[in-house]
Each structure stands twice: as structure tokens, then as C-alpha cells.
Amino acid sequence: MAKTEEMTGLERVYRFLMEFIIENCYSPSVREICEGTGLSSTASVSDHLMELELMGKIEMKRNAARTIRLVGYKMVKVDDPAYCERKRCK
């Protein structure tokens, strides 16, 4: 993406989800998404999450914490403690 192009709130939320899940091995809270994307409203983040779900990009359980799953991506268990320590997977 060119530096001159601005990402929409929806794009920022999706990119943040991908980066957070890869880094932490679990999904972020709505407040963490707000902080990570610069969006100030949990309601707007929730709207973006619902839109991403309707688009088929994520799946999530309603009223349950940290249940966002990226569609088309699979988390795999790595039995290498050194790898998990580097990626903070616990």
C-alpha cells in the first residue's frame, strides 16, 4: 500500500487483528483494538467487527471475550518452546 493512501477504519481493524493474533497467539479485546487502531469508540470497533463478519473475513462468538477468528487462517500448535517464547505463545 502506498504511503499516500489512507486506510479506512475497517481496514485498520482487520490489519490490527491479523498483526495482533500473529504476535500474541490469541485475539484482542475490543478495547485493545481501539488502542491499536486509533479508533476512540468501542461501538465503532464493534460495528467494524460485525461488518468483517458479514463479509466472511472473521468469525466470532457474541458476548464472549477474545473469540475472534480470522477466516482462511489456521493457528497451529508449535511444540518448540524457543519459538513460543519468541512469539509469546503460552
Biopython code that builds the backbone (N, CA, C, O; Angstrom):
import numpy as np
from Bio.PDB.StructureBuilder import StructureBuilder

atoms = [
    (1, "MET", "N", (0.848, -1.180, 0.000)),
    (1, "MET", "CA", (0.000, 0.000, 0.000)),
    (1, "MET", "C", (0.884, 1.231, 0.000)),
    (1, "MET", "O", (1.832, 1.317, 0.780)),
    (2, "ALA", "N", (0.587, 2.169, -0.857)),
    (2, "ALA", "CA", (1.360, 3.401, -0.949)),
    (2, "ALA", "C", (1.168, 4.238, 0.312)),
    (2, "ALA", "O", (0.105, 4.206, 0.933)),
    (3, "LYS", "N", (2.190, 4.978, 0.679)),
    (3, "LYS", "CA", (2.123, 5.787, 1.885)),
    (3, "LYS", "C", (1.040, 6.846, 1.806)),
    (3, "LYS", "O", (0.495, 7.251, 2.833)),
    (4, "THR", "N", (0.719, 7.299, 0.605)),
    (4, "THR", "CA", (-0.261, 8.365, 0.453)),
    (4, "THR", "C", (-1.695, 7.864, 0.640)),
    (4, "THR", "O", (-2.607, 8.661, 0.860)),
    (5, "GLU", "N", (-1.893, 6.570, 0.555)),
    (5, "GLU", "CA", (-3.240, 6.025, 0.713)),
    (5, "GLU", "C", (-3.584, 5.908, 2.189)),
    (5, "GLU", "O", (-2.781, 5.419, 2.983)),
    (6, "GLU", "N", (-4.764, 6.351, 2.549)),
    (6, "GLU", "CA", (-5.248, 6.233, 3.920)),
    (6, "GLU", "C", (-6.093, 4.976, 4.040)),
    (6, "GLU", "O", (-6.910, 4.682, 3.168)),
    (7, "MET", "N", (-5.896, 4.242, 5.112)),
    (7, "MET", "CA", (-6.725, 3.064, 5.350)),
    (7, "MET", "C", (-8.026, 3.493, 6.022)),
    (7, "MET", "O", (-8.043, 4.416, 6.837)),
    (8, "THR", "N", (-9.097, 2.821, 5.676)),
    (8, "THR", "CA", (-10.368, 3.059, 6.348)),
    (8, "THR", "C", (-10.312, 2.434, 7.734)),
    (8, "THR", "O", (-9.408, 1.653, 8.031)),
    (9, "GLY", "N", (-11.269, 2.773, 8.574)),
    (9, "GLY", "CA", (-11.348, 2.164, 9.900)),
    (9, "GLY", "C", (-11.483, 0.658, 9.807)),
    (9, "GLY", "O", (-10.892, -0.073, 10.602)),
    (10, "LEU", "N", (-12.257, 0.192, 8.841)),
    (10, "LEU", "CA", (-12.449, -1.247, 8.643)),
    (10, "LEU", "C", (-11.126, -1.930, 8.292)),
    (10, "LEU", "O", (-10.802, -2.990, 8.829)),
    (11, "GLU", "N", (-10.376, -1.316, 7.395)),
    (11, "GLU", "CA", (-9.075, -1.876, 7.004)),
    (11, "GLU", "C", (-8.099, -1.869, 8.181)),
    (11, "GLU", "O", (-7.339, -2.820, 8.369)),
    (12, "ARG", "N", (-8.123, -0.795, 8.971)),
    (12, "ARG", "CA", (-7.235, -0.722, 10.138)),
    (12, "ARG", "C", (-7.576, -1.808, 11.150)),
    (12, "ARG", "O", (-6.681, -2.425, 11.726)),
    (13, "VAL", "N", (-8.867, -2.044, 11.367)),
    (13, "VAL", "CA", (-9.282, -3.084, 12.307)),
    (13, "VAL", "C", (-8.825, -4.455, 11.819)),
    (13, "VAL", "O", (-8.285, -5.237, 12.601)),
    (14, "TYR", "N", (-9.033, -4.756, 10.547)),
    (14, "TYR", "CA", (-8.655, -6.076, 10.021)),
    (14, "TYR", "C", (-7.142, -6.269, 10.079)),
    (14, "TYR", "O", (-6.667, -7.329, 10.486)),
    (15, "ARG", "N", (-6.391, -5.261, 9.679)),
    (15, "ARG", "CA", (-4.922, -5.367, 9.726)),
    (15, "ARG", "C", (-4.446, -5.539, 11.168)),
    (15, "ARG", "O", (-3.558, -6.348, 11.437)),
    (16, "PHE", "N", (-5.038, -4.777, 12.097)),
    (16, "PHE", "CA", (-4.650, -4.907, 13.504)),
    (16, "PHE", "C", (-4.948, -6.306, 14.009)),
    (16, "PHE", "O", (-4.131, -6.895, 14.716)),
    (17, "LEU", "N", (-6.115, -6.852, 13.653)),
    (17, "LEU", "CA", (-6.457, -8.219, 14.075)),
    (17, "LEU", "C", (-5.395, -9.205, 13.609)),
    (17, "LEU", "O", (-4.912, -10.020, 14.396)),
    (18, "MET", "N", (-5.032, -9.135, 12.338)),
    (18, "MET", "CA", (-4.027, -10.064, 11.803)),
    (18, "MET", "C", (-2.710, -9.926, 12.559)),
    (18, "MET", "O", (-2.134, -10.926, 12.987)),
    (19, "GLU", "N", (-2.236, -8.710, 12.724)),
    (19, "GLU", "CA", (-0.945, -8.493, 13.376)),
    (19, "GLU", "C", (-0.977, -8.918, 14.845)),
    (19, "GLU", "O", (-0.024, -9.523, 15.338)),
    (20, "PHE", "N", (-2.063, -8.604, 15.539)),
    (20, "PHE", "CA", (-2.168, -8.929, 16.960)),
    (20, "PHE", "C", (-2.208, -10.436, 17.171)),
    (20, "PHE", "O", (-1.513, -10.964, 18.039)),
    (21, "ILE", "N", (-3.019, -11.125, 16.380)),
    (21, "ILE", "CA", (-3.151, -12.572, 16.539)),
    (21, "ILE", "C", (-1.844, -13.278, 16.212)),
    (21, "ILE", "O", (-1.469, -14.226, 16.901)),
    (22, "ILE", "N", (-1.152, -12.838, 15.187)),
    (22, "ILE", "CA", (0.144, -13.434, 14.844)),
    (22, "ILE", "C", (1.140, -13.214, 15.978)),
    (22, "ILE", "O", (1.879, -14.129, 16.342)),
    (23, "GLU", "N", (1.164, -12.023, 16.528)),
    (23, "GLU", "CA", (2.130, -11.685, 17.577)),
    (23, "GLU", "C", (1.816, -12.355, 18.913)),
    (23, "GLU", "O", (2.728, -12.800, 19.609)),
    (24, "ASN", "N", (0.535, -12.432, 19.278)),
    (24, "ASN", "CA", (0.149, -12.859, 20.621)),
    (24, "ASN", "C", (-0.465, -14.249, 20.704)),
    (24, "ASN", "O", (-0.591, -14.806, 21.794)),
    (25, "CYS", "N", (-0.843, -14.811, 19.573)),
    (25, "CYS", "CA", (-1.442, -16.154, 19.525)),
    (25, "CYS", "C", (-2.828, -16.225, 20.167)),
    (25, "CYS", "O", (-3.291, -17.308, 20.525)),
    (26, "TYR", "N", (-3.482, -15.091, 20.312)),
    (26, "TYR", "CA", (-4.876, -15.036, 20.741)),
    (26, "TYR", "C", (-5.460, -13.726, 20.219)),
    (26, "TYR", "O", (-4.722, -12.825, 19.820)),
    (27, "SER", "N", (-6.781, -13.627, 20.223)),
    (27, "SER", "CA", (-7.396, -12.432, 19.649)),
    (27, "SER", "C", (-7.464, -11.287, 20.667)),
    (27, "SER", "O", (-7.489, -11.524, 21.875)),
    (28, "PRO", "N", (-7.494, -10.059, 20.174)),
    (28, "PRO", "CA", (-7.519, -8.896, 21.064)),
    (28, "PRO", "C", (-8.925, -8.610, 21.600)),
    (28, "PRO", "O", (-9.923, -9.087, 21.060)),
    (29, "SER", "N", (-8.975, -7.827, 22.667)),
    (29, "SER", "CA", (-10.255, -7.333, 23.169)),
    (29, "SER", "C", (-10.674, -6.133, 22.309)),
    (29, "SER", "O", (-9.870, -5.592, 21.551)),
    (30, "VAL", "N", (-11.917, -5.734, 22.436)),
    (30, "VAL", "CA", (-12.399, -4.568, 21.686)),
    (30, "VAL", "C", (-11.619, -3.321, 22.096)),
    (30, "VAL", "O", (-11.285, -2.498, 21.244)),
    (31, "ARG", "N", (-11.331, -3.173, 23.364)),
    (31, "ARG", "CA", (-10.555, -2.006, 23.828)),
    (31, "ARG", "C", (-9.133, -2.028, 23.268)),
    (31, "ARG", "O", (-8.591, -0.977, 22.927)),
    (32, "GLU", "N", (-8.527, -3.203, 23.172)),
    (32, "GLU", "CA", (-7.196, -3.296, 22.573)),
    (32, "GLU", "C", (-7.241, -2.918, 21.097)),
    (32, "GLU", "O", (-6.306, -2.305, 20.581)),
    (33, "ILE", "N", (-8.329, -3.283, 20.415)),
    (33, "ILE", "CA", (-8.486, -2.898, 19.006)),
    (33, "ILE", "C", (-8.598, -1.382, 18.906)),
    (33, "ILE", "O", (-8.000, -0.773, 18.019)),
    (34, "CYS", "N", (-9.363, -0.766, 19.812)),
    (34, "CYS", "CA", (-9.465, 0.705, 19.837)),
    (34, "CYS", "C", (-8.086, 1.330, 19.968)),
    (34, "CYS", "O", (-7.722, 2.221, 19.201)),
    (35, "GLU", "N", (-7.322, 0.858, 20.946)),
    (35, "GLU", "CA", (-5.990, 1.427, 21.197)),
    (35, "GLU", "C", (-5.054, 1.196, 20.013)),
    (35, "GLU", "O", (-4.273, 2.076, 19.652)),
    (36, "GLY", "N", (-5.135, 0.011, 19.412)),
    (36, "GLY", "CA", (-4.215, -0.341, 18.335)),
    (36, "GLY", "C", (-4.526, 0.304, 16.997)),
    (36, "GLY", "O", (-3.658, 0.391, 16.129)),
    (37, "THR", "N", (-5.756, 0.754, 16.828)),
    (37, "THR", "CA", (-6.154, 1.347, 15.548)),
    (37, "THR", "C", (-6.342, 2.854, 15.613)),
    (37, "THR", "O", (-6.468, 3.517, 14.583)),
    (38, "GLY", "N", (-6.360, 3.394, 16.830)),
    (38, "GLY", "CA", (-6.603, 4.819, 16.978)),
    (38, "GLY", "C", (-8.073, 5.187, 16.928)),
    (38, "GLY", "O", (-8.414, 6.370, 16.908)),
    (39, "LEU", "N", (-8.949, 4.194, 16.907)),
    (39, "LEU", "CA", (-10.390, 4.469, 16.949)),
    (39, "LEU", "C", (-10.784, 4.710, 18.401)),
    (39, "LEU", "O", (-10.358, 3.971, 19.288)),
    (40, "SER", "N", (-11.586, 5.727, 18.651)),
    (40, "SER", "CA", (-11.871, 6.106, 20.034)),
    (40, "SER", "C", (-13.123, 5.445, 20.609)),
    (40, "SER", "O", (-13.331, 5.472, 21.822)),
    (41, "SER", "N", (-13.945, 4.862, 19.766)),
    (41, "SER", "CA", (-15.224, 4.330, 20.214)),
    (41, "SER", "C", (-15.276, 2.805, 20.117)),
    (41, "SER", "O", (-15.017, 2.229, 19.060)),
    (42, "THR", "N", (-15.617, 2.163, 21.236)),
    (42, "THR", "CA", (-15.795, 0.707, 21.191)),
    (42, "THR", "C", (-16.985, 0.344, 20.305)),
    (42, "THR", "O", (-17.018, -0.736, 19.715)),
    (43, "ALA", "N", (-17.957, 1.245, 20.213)),
    (43, "ALA", "CA", (-19.118, 0.991, 19.352)),
    (43, "ALA", "C", (-18.700, 0.947, 17.883)),
    (43, "ALA", "O", (-19.183, 0.101, 17.131)),
    (44, "SER", "N", (-17.814, 1.843, 17.469)),
    (44, "SER", "CA", (-17.386, 1.828, 16.061)),
    (44, "SER", "C", (-16.546, 0.583, 15.770)),
    (44, "SER", "O", (-16.645, 0.006, 14.687)),
    (45, "VAL", "N", (-15.718, 0.167, 16.736)),
    (45, "VAL", "CA", (-14.964, -1.077, 16.550)),
    (45, "VAL", "C", (-15.922, -2.254, 16.433)),
    (45, "VAL", "O", (-15.739, -3.119, 15.577)),
    (46, "SER", "N", (-16.937, -2.295, 17.282)),
    (46, "SER", "CA", (-17.933, -3.370, 17.210)),
    (46, "SER", "C", (-18.642, -3.380, 15.862)),
    (46, "SER", "O", (-18.897, -4.444, 15.297)),
    (47, "ASP", "N", (-18.959, -2.199, 15.348)),
    (47, "ASP", "CA", (-19.587, -2.110, 14.018)),
    (47, "ASP", "C", (-18.658, -2.668, 12.945)),
    (47, "ASP", "O", (-19.099, -3.401, 12.060)),
    (48, "HIS", "N", (-17.372, -2.324, 13.019)),
    (48, "HIS", "CA", (-16.404, -2.837, 12.047)),
    (48, "HIS", "C", (-16.276, -4.360, 12.160)),
    (48, "HIS", "O", (-16.175, -5.055, 11.149)),
    (49, "LEU", "N", (-16.280, -4.870, 13.390)),
    (49, "LEU", "CA", (-16.192, -6.327, 13.577)),
    (49, "LEU", "C", (-17.411, -7.026, 12.978)),
    (49, "LEU", "O", (-17.278, -8.073, 12.345)),
    (50, "MET", "N", (-18.592, -6.452, 13.176)),
    (50, "MET", "CA", (-19.801, -7.052, 12.596)),
    (50, "MET", "C", (-19.745, -7.015, 11.071)),
    (50, "MET", "O", (-20.165, -7.963, 10.408)),
    (51, "GLU", "N", (-19.226, -5.916, 10.517)),
    (51, "GLU", "CA", (-19.103, -5.810, 9.063)),
    (51, "GLU", "C", (-18.101, -6.840, 8.531)),
    (51, "GLU", "O", (-18.352, -7.473, 7.506)),
    (52, "LEU", "N", (-16.974, -7.009, 9.220)),
    (52, "LEU", "CA", (-15.982, -8.012, 8.806)),
    (52, "LEU", "C", (-16.574, -9.430, 8.881)),
    (52, "LEU", "O", (-16.268, -10.288, 8.053)),
    (53, "GLU", "N", (-17.420, -9.651, 9.882)),
    (53, "GLU", "CA", (-18.074, -10.956, 9.990)),
    (53, "GLU", "C", (-19.053, -11.176, 8.839)),
    (53, "GLU", "O", (-19.105, -12.266, 8.270)),
    (54, "LEU", "N", (-19.825, -10.153, 8.496)),
    (54, "LEU", "CA", (-20.752, -10.252, 7.366)),
    (54, "LEU", "C", (-20.016, -10.463, 6.042)),
    (54, "LEU", "O", (-20.528, -11.124, 5.137)),
    (55, "MET", "N", (-18.819, -9.900, 5.937)),
    (55, "MET", "CA", (-18.004, -10.060, 4.727)),
    (55, "MET", "C", (-17.345, -11.440, 4.669)),
    (55, "MET", "O", (-16.773, -11.817, 3.646)),
    (56, "GLY", "N", (-17.429, -12.193, 5.777)),
    (56, "GLY", "CA", (-16.830, -13.518, 5.822)),
    (56, "GLY", "C", (-15.342, -13.517, 6.119)),
    (56, "GLY", "O", (-14.672, -14.529, 5.910)),
    (57, "LYS", "N", (-14.809, -12.393, 6.606)),
    (57, "LYS", "CA", (-13.375, -12.303, 6.900)),
    (57, "LYS", "C", (-13.027, -12.779, 8.307)),
    (57, "LYS", "O", (-11.908, -13.227, 8.556)),
    (58, "ILE", "N", (-13.998, -12.680, 9.236)),
    (58, "ILE", "CA", (-13.776, -13.160, 10.598)),
    (58, "ILE", "C", (-15.000, -13.936, 11.068)),
    (58, "ILE", "O", (-16.083, -13.837, 10.493)),
    (59, "GLU", "N", (-14.797, -14.704, 12.121)),
    (59, "GLU", "CA", (-15.889, -15.338, 12.853)),
    (59, "GLU", "C", (-15.678, -14.994, 14.314)),
    (59, "GLU", "O", (-14.541, -14.891, 14.773)),
    (60, "MET", "N", (-16.768, -14.815, 15.046)),
    (60, "MET", "CA", (-16.651, -14.535, 16.479)),
    (60, "MET", "C", (-17.910, -14.968, 17.196)),
    (60, "MET", "O", (-18.987, -15.046, 16.605)),
    (61, "LYS", "N", (-17.760, -15.248, 18.477)),
    (61, "LYS", "CA", (-18.905, -15.582, 19.317)),
    (61, "LYS", "C", (-19.373, -14.303, 19.985)),
    (61, "LYS", "O", (-18.569, -13.537, 20.515)),
    (62, "ARG", "N", (-20.647, -14.083, 19.957)),
    (62, "ARG", "CA", (-21.213, -12.886, 20.581)),
    (62, "ARG", "C", (-21.089, -12.975, 22.100)),
    (62, "ARG", "O", (-21.217, -14.052, 22.683)),
    (63, "ASN", "N", (-20.843, -11.855, 22.718)),
    (63, "ASN", "CA", (-20.780, -11.727, 24.179)),
    (63, "ASN", "C", (-19.762, -12.660, 24.831)),
    (63, "ASN", "O", (-19.955, -13.092, 25.967)),
    (64, "ALA", "N", (-18.700, -12.967, 24.131)),
    (64, "ALA", "CA", (-17.619, -13.778, 24.686)),
    (64, "ALA", "C", (-16.293, -13.087, 24.349)),
    (64, "ALA", "O", (-16.089, -12.624, 23.227)),
    (65, "ALA", "N", (-15.412, -13.028, 25.323)),
    (65, "ALA", "CA", (-14.146, -12.318, 25.140)),
    (65, "ALA", "C", (-13.154, -13.113, 24.301)),
    (65, "ALA", "O", (-13.074, -14.337, 24.402)),
    (66, "ARG", "N", (-12.410, -12.407, 23.483)),
    (66, "ARG", "CA", (-11.275, -12.955, 22.721)),
    (66, "ARG", "C", (-11.651, -14.188, 21.883)),
    (66, "ARG", "O", (-10.961, -15.206, 21.910)),
    (67, "THR", "N", (-12.746, -14.071, 21.151)),
    (67, "THR", "CA", (-13.209, -15.201, 20.338)),
    (67, "THR", "C", (-13.148, -14.924, 18.840)),
    (67, "THR", "O", (-13.742, -15.662, 18.053)),
    (68, "ILE", "N", (-12.445, -13.879, 18.438)),
    (68, "ILE", "CA", (-12.355, -13.541, 17.015)),
    (68, "ILE", "C", (-11.410, -14.521, 16.334)),
    (68, "ILE", "O", (-10.302, -14.775, 16.806)),
    (69, "ARG", "N", (-11.874, -15.061, 15.218)),
    (69, "ARG", "CA", (-11.061, -15.986, 14.430)),
    (69, "ARG", "C", (-11.003, -15.464, 13.011)),
    (69, "ARG", "O", (-12.028, -15.098, 12.437)),
    (70, "LEU", "N", (-9.803, -15.429, 12.439)),
    (70, "LEU", "CA", (-9.633, -14.995, 11.055)),
    (70, "LEU", "C", (-10.001, -16.151, 10.131)),
    (70, "LEU", "O", (-9.421, -17.232, 10.235)),
    (71, "VAL", "N", (-10.944, -15.941, 9.242)),
    (71, "VAL", "CA", (-11.359, -16.972, 8.291)),
    (71, "VAL", "C", (-10.257, -17.141, 7.246)),
    (71, "VAL", "O", (-9.742, -16.163, 6.704)),
    (72, "GLY", "N", (-9.913, -18.377, 6.979)),
    (72, "GLY", "CA", (-8.882, -18.660, 5.987)),
    (72, "GLY", "C", (-7.493, -18.790, 6.579)),
    (72, "GLY", "O", (-6.538, -19.089, 5.863)),
    (73, "TYR", "N", (-7.372, -18.569, 7.878)),
    (73, "TYR", "CA", (-6.097, -18.720, 8.574)),
    (73, "TYR", "C", (-6.279, -19.777, 9.647)),
    (73, "TYR", "O", (-7.358, -19.907, 10.227)),
    (74, "LYS", "N", (-5.231, -20.524, 9.906)),
    (74, "LYS", "CA", (-5.305, -21.575, 10.911)),
    (74, "LYS", "C", (-4.157, -21.412, 11.889)),
    (74, "LYS", "O", (-2.996, -21.301, 11.495)),
    (75, "MET", "N", (-4.493, -21.399, 13.155)),
    (75, "MET", "CA", (-3.452, -21.367, 14.192)),
    (75, "MET", "C", (-2.986, -22.799, 14.387)),
    (75, "MET", "O", (-3.800, -23.709, 14.539)),
    (76, "VAL", "N", (-1.700, -22.992, 14.384)),
    (76, "VAL", "CA", (-1.147, -24.326, 14.598)),
    (76, "VAL", "C", (-0.305, -24.327, 15.855)),
    (76, "VAL", "O", (0.411, -23.369, 16.148)),
    (77, "LYS", "N", (-0.400, -25.401, 16.580)),
    (77, "LYS", "CA", (0.390, -25.543, 17.794)),
    (77, "LYS", "C", (1.824, -25.875, 17.403)),
    (77, "LYS", "O", (2.073, -26.767, 16.593)),
    (78, "VAL", "N", (2.742, -25.155, 17.984)),
    (78, "VAL", "CA", (4.159, -25.377, 17.725)),
    (78, "VAL", "C", (4.764, -25.958, 18.995)),
    (78, "VAL", "O", (4.669, -25.362, 20.068)),
    (79, "ASP", "N", (5.384, -27.122, 18.866)),
    (79, "ASP", "CA", (5.966, -27.784, 20.028)),
    (79, "ASP", "C", (7.416, -27.388, 20.258)),
    (79, "ASP", "O", (8.195, -28.165, 20.809)),
    (80, "ASP", "N", (7.775, -26.202, 19.844)),
    (80, "ASP", "CA", (9.133, -25.698, 20.022)),
    (80, "ASP", "C", (9.090, -24.571, 21.052)),
    (80, "ASP", "O", (8.687, -23.457, 20.716)),
    (81, "PRO", "N", (9.496, -24.831, 22.303)),
    (81, "PRO", "CA", (9.419, -23.797, 23.346)),
    (81, "PRO", "C", (10.163, -22.516, 22.993)),
    (81, "PRO", "O", (9.723, -21.427, 23.361)),
    (82, "ALA", "N", (11.277, -22.628, 22.288)),
    (82, "ALA", "CA", (12.029, -21.421, 21.905)),
    (82, "ALA", "C", (11.192, -20.556, 20.962)),
    (82, "ALA", "O", (11.160, -19.333, 21.101)),
    (83, "TYR", "N", (10.516, -21.192, 20.005)),
    (83, "TYR", "CA", (9.642, -20.442, 19.089)),
    (83, "TYR", "C", (8.514, -19.767, 19.868)),
    (83, "TYR", "O", (8.222, -18.589, 19.663)),
    (84, "CYS", "N", (7.902, -20.512, 20.744)),
    (84, "CYS", "CA", (6.786, -19.956, 21.520)),
    (84, "CYS", "C", (7.246, -18.817, 22.412)),
    (84, "CYS", "O", (6.512, -17.844, 22.586)),
    (85, "GLU", "N", (8.424, -18.910, 22.972)),
    (85, "GLU", "CA", (8.940, -17.831, 23.799)),
    (85, "GLU", "C", (9.168, -16.572, 22.960)),
    (85, "GLU", "O", (8.867, -15.465, 23.407)),
    (86, "ARG", "N", (9.697, -16.738, 21.745)),
    (86, "ARG", "CA", (9.904, -15.582, 20.871)),
    (86, "ARG", "C", (8.581, -14.958, 20.462)),
    (86, "ARG", "O", (8.485, -13.735, 20.354)),
    (87, "LYS", "N", (7.573, -15.763, 20.236)),
    (87, "LYS", "CA", (6.277, -15.263, 19.779)),
    (87, "LYS", "C", (5.314, -15.032, 20.942)),
    (87, "LYS", "O", (4.169, -14.636, 20.725)),
    (88, "ARG", "N", (5.759, -15.271, 22.154)),
    (88, "ARG", "CA", (4.945, -15.098, 23.357)),
    (88, "ARG", "C", (3.701, -15.967, 23.350)),
    (88, "ARG", "O", (2.681, -15.572, 23.914)),
    (89, "CYS", "N", (3.754, -17.136, 22.730)),
    (89, "CYS", "CA", (2.637, -18.087, 22.744)),
    (89, "CYS", "C", (2.739, -18.891, 24.034)),
    (89, "CYS", "O", (3.765, -19.515, 24.302)),
    (90, "LYS", "N", (1.716, -18.877, 24.803)),
    (90, "LYS", "CA", (1.751, -19.637, 26.045)),
    (90, "LYS", "C", (0.505, -20.446, 26.212)),
    (90, "LYS", "O", (0.358, -21.154, 27.208)),
]
sb = StructureBuilder()
sb.init_structure("model")
sb.init_model(0)
sb.init_chain("A")
sb.init_seg("    ")
for serial, (resi, resn, name, xyz) in enumerate(atoms, 1):
    if name == "N":
        sb.init_residue(resn, " ", resi, " ")
    sb.init_atom(name, np.array(xyz, "f"), 0.0, 1.0, " ", f" {name:<3s}", serial, name[0])
structure = sb.get_structure()
